[in-house]
């Protein structure tokens, strides 16, 4: 029921902040835990995972979330 109301009257999430990348070893929000980078909706404040390679907001299903997280961690480890 809540999803229906949110779809009808909720935020459209059209305006985001610049992508924010968290440092490794620091506590991450749920959105940042997926890829290490997230954006925030400027209208409602909701956080969304962001993929730098694709340059877009990630809306992957839960089964793909672990694969994206592993890729992000591997790229962070290579950069360090």
N, C-alpha and C positions, 0 to 999 in steps of 0.2 A: 504494500500500500504506500509506503514511504517513497519507494522508487517511482511510482506513478506520479505522486505529488511533486517530487523533485523534477521529474521530466517536464511537467506542465508549468511549474512556477519557479524552478531552480535557476541557478546561474548557468550561463552558456559557455563560460570559460574561454572567452575569446582574447583576453589580454593577459599576458604573462610577464613576469620579471625576466631579466637576463638570467641564463642558466647559472646555477650556483653549484660548485663542486666542493664536496666536503673532504677534509684531510683524512688520510688513513689513520686508524688508531683512535679517532674521536667518535663519540656517539653519533649515530646517524638516524634520521627520521625514517619512517617506513618507505617513503618515496625515494630517498637517497640511498637506502640499502639496496635497492634494485640495480642501479647503474652507477652510483656514486655521485651523480649529478641530478639536480631537480630544479623545477621552476615552480613559481607560486602564482596562482590566479590573483590578479590585482583587484578583482571585484569581491570575491568571497574568502580568499586566503587559503584555499585548498592547495596542497602540494601534489605535484605530479612528477614521476620519474622522467628524465630527459636523456636521450641518446645523442652524444656528440657526433658519432660517426654518421648517423642518419639525419642529424640536425632536426629532430622532431620529438614531440612528447610521446612517450612510450605508453601504450595501453595494452600490454601483453596479458594474456590469460595467466593464471597462477602456475600452470605447468611449465610455461616458458620463462617464468620469472627467475628460476634458479639458474637456467642457462645464461640469461643476460647478466646476472650477478657474477657468475664465474668469469664471463668474458671481460667484464669491467675490472674485476680484481686482477686478472691476468695482465690487462693493459696497464694498470697502475703499477704492478710489480715490474714490468718491463721498463717503465719510465723511470723508476727509482734506481 
